[in-house]
Amino acid sequence: MPPTDRPRRALVTGASSGIGAATVRRLRADGWDVVATARRADRLEALAAETGAVPVVADVTKDDDVAALAEHVLATGGLDALVNNAGGALGLDPVADADLEQWRTMYELNVLGTLRVTQALLPTLRERGGDVLVLTSTAALDPYVGGAGYTGVKAAEQMLATTLRWELAGEPVRVIQVAPGAVATEEFSLVRFGGDAERAAAVYQGYEPLVADDVADVIAFALGRPPHVNVDLLVVRPRAQVNNWTTARRD
Ligand SMILES: NC(=O)c1ccc[n+]([C@@H]2O[C@H](COP(=O)([O-])OP(=O)(O)OC[C@H]3O[C@@H](n4cnc5c(N)ncnc54)[C@H](OP(=O)(O)O)[C@@H]3O)[C@@H](O)[C@H]2O)c1
């Protein structure tokens, strides 16, 4: 929320690649103090050396990791904005054949991970005022064939964000949802398709997808609004992708 005389401080989850890393870079460039978290220490260290963000290794699916992360944040200056970005998709299988373990992992990471981190940091945000931003997806807004596992978890995150906003009515906490369409990040589709680089690359062929900086830009915009303005839901898509199942490709 609004600047006092000190820099605002953000925690960005999933900061070791893609949208999270771009958001760390953007917020640092905008003058924020940033705590960057993910599981891969080497990537966080490189990002920290580049940007001056503070790296903290944590797995958002683990209670102890998130408790230690919250403890670190509280002990080192508290928080003005939590960017819940860690997440992802696994598989593109029809419901009839969907892999239970992949669905379980998606729920653990996207839904319960976001809940766990939000619960851990919410007390300090309620106390001094601050923002909870949840990175969902256009997958939260509409189904698509093969997408039920991922659309389900992103829709659950959307419900979490909206419900939390309503429950905090009158308190100095903004709850913001950013829902991007296709973003060509280096790992999202690679992870989704189990390391199949050709299949991952095909997702972004024949049109101009969003890039991570495009999403970092709208995150910075939403967090930068004056305190009486709450960006409830910001949907951002590639121009060519008019909905979850129609992308105008060149060939
Ligand atoms: N790319 C898209 O098309 C797109 C579109 C709409 C929404 N989104 C959403 O945007 C967010 C970021 O996507 P992206 O494209 O930047 O994906 P990405 O490049 O695959 O990054 C995912 C991040 O999440 C972290 N992560 C994964 N599992 C974790 C765990 N258990 N604990 C902590 N961190 C974990 C990863 O780091 P470590 O592996 O180091 O932990 C990585 O930093 C996700 O929530 C995704 O669902 C993506």
Ligand as a Chemical Component Dictionary entry (heavy atoms), coordinates in Angstrom:
data_LIG
# 
_chem_comp.id                   LIG 
_chem_comp.type                 NON-POLYMER 
_chem_comp.pdbx_formal_charge   0 
_chem_comp.three_letter_code    LIG 
# 
loop_
_chem_comp_atom.comp_id 
_chem_comp_atom.atom_id 
_chem_comp_atom.alt_atom_id 
_chem_comp_atom.type_symbol 
_chem_comp_atom.charge 
_chem_comp_atom.model_Cartn_x 
_chem_comp_atom.model_Cartn_y 
_chem_comp_atom.model_Cartn_z 
_chem_comp_atom.pdbx_ordinal 
LIG N1  N1  N 0  3.314  -19.114 -18.219 1  
LIG C1  C1  C 0  2.007  -18.975 -18.433 2  
LIG O1  O1  O 0  1.502  -19.129 -19.551 3  
LIG C2  C2  C 0  1.104  -18.590 -17.292 4  
LIG C3  C3  C 0  -0.136 -18.058 -17.609 5  
LIG C4  C4  C 0  -1.011 -17.702 -16.586 6  
LIG C5  C5  C 0  -0.637 -17.883 -15.271 7  
LIG N2  N2  N 1  0.572  -18.422 -14.975 8  
LIG C6  C6  C 0  0.892  -18.603 -13.560 9  
LIG O2  O2  O 0  1.939  -17.710 -13.238 10 
LIG C7  C7  C 0  2.768  -18.259 -12.214 11 
LIG C8  C8  C 0  4.212  -18.281 -12.688 12 
LIG O3  O3  O 0  4.277  -18.983 -13.919 13 
LIG P1  P1  P 0  5.607  -19.019 -14.798 14 
LIG O4  O4  O 0  5.192  -19.120 -16.209 15 
LIG O5  O5  O -1 6.552  -17.960 -14.386 16 
LIG O6  O6  O 0  6.151  -20.469 -14.367 17 
LIG P2  P2  P 0  7.619  -21.028 -14.122 18 
LIG O7  O7  O 0  8.622  -20.309 -14.946 19 
LIG O8  O8  O 0  7.490  -22.511 -14.261 20 
LIG O9  O9  O 0  7.881  -20.645 -12.589 21 
LIG C9  C9  C 0  7.251  -21.288 -11.534 22 
LIG C10 C10 C 0  7.930  -20.866 -10.250 23 
LIG O10 O10 O 0  7.307  -21.540 -9.155  24 
LIG C11 C11 C 0  8.340  -22.091 -8.324  25 
LIG N3  N3  N 0  7.836  -23.272 -7.641  26 
LIG C12 C12 C 0  7.377  -24.434 -8.202  27 
LIG N4  N4  N 0  7.060  -25.295 -7.237  28 
LIG C13 C13 C 0  7.328  -24.678 -6.050  29 
LIG C14 C14 C 0  7.223  -25.067 -4.694  30 
LIG N5  N5  N 0  6.761  -26.284 -4.349  31 
LIG N6  N6  N 0  7.602  -24.186 -3.732  32 
LIG C15 C15 C 0  8.068  -22.974 -4.071  33 
LIG N7  N7  N 0  8.179  -22.542 -5.331  34 
LIG C16 C16 C 0  7.818  -23.396 -6.299  35 
LIG C17 C17 C 0  9.466  -22.408 -9.289  36 
LIG O11 O11 O 0  10.709 -22.382 -8.621  37 
LIG P3  P3  P 0  11.495 -23.631 -8.008  38 
LIG O12 O12 O 0  11.315 -24.776 -8.977  39 
LIG O13 O13 O 0  12.888 -23.128 -7.898  40 
LIG O14 O14 O 0  10.849 -23.882 -6.684  41 
LIG C18 C18 C 0  9.403  -21.221 -10.233 42 
LIG O15 O15 O 0  10.136 -20.137 -9.688  43 
LIG C19 C19 C 0  2.174  -19.639 -11.910 44 
LIG O16 O16 O 0  1.318  -19.523 -10.803 45 
LIG C20 C20 C 0  1.394  -19.970 -13.164 46 
LIG O17 O17 O 0  0.362  -20.879 -12.889 47 
LIG C21 C21 C 0  1.461  -18.766 -15.951 48 
# 
loop_
_chem_comp_bond.comp_id 
_chem_comp_bond.atom_id_1 
_chem_comp_bond.atom_id_2 
_chem_comp_bond.value_order 
_chem_comp_bond.pdbx_ordinal 
LIG N1  C1  SING 1  
LIG C1  O1  DOUB 2  
LIG C1  C2  SING 3  
LIG C2  C3  SING 4  
LIG C2  C21 DOUB 5  
LIG C3  C4  DOUB 6  
LIG C4  C5  SING 7  
LIG C5  N2  DOUB 8  
LIG N2  C6  SING 9  
LIG N2  C21 SING 10 
LIG C6  O2  SING 11 
LIG C6  C20 SING 12 
LIG O2  C7  SING 13 
LIG C7  C8  SING 14 
LIG C7  C19 SING 15 
LIG C8  O3  SING 16 
LIG O3  P1  SING 17 
LIG P1  O4  DOUB 18 
LIG P1  O5  SING 19 
LIG P1  O6  SING 20 
LIG O6  P2  SING 21 
LIG P2  O7  DOUB 22 
LIG P2  O8  SING 23 
LIG P2  O9  SING 24 
LIG O9  C9  SING 25 
LIG C9  C10 SING 26 
LIG C10 O10 SING 27 
LIG C10 C18 SING 28 
LIG O10 C11 SING 29 
LIG C11 N3  SING 30 
LIG C11 C17 SING 31 
LIG N3  C12 SING 32 
LIG N3  C16 SING 33 
LIG C12 N4  DOUB 34 
LIG N4  C13 SING 35 
LIG C13 C14 SING 36 
LIG C13 C16 DOUB 37 
LIG C14 N5  SING 38 
LIG C14 N6  DOUB 39 
LIG N6  C15 SING 40 
LIG C15 N7  DOUB 41 
LIG N7  C16 SING 42 
LIG C17 O11 SING 43 
LIG C17 C18 SING 44 
LIG O11 P3  SING 45 
LIG P3  O12 DOUB 46 
LIG P3  O13 SING 47 
LIG P3  O14 SING 48 
LIG C18 O15 SING 49 
LIG C19 O16 SING 50 
LIG C19 C20 SING 51 
LIG C20 O17 SING 52 
# 
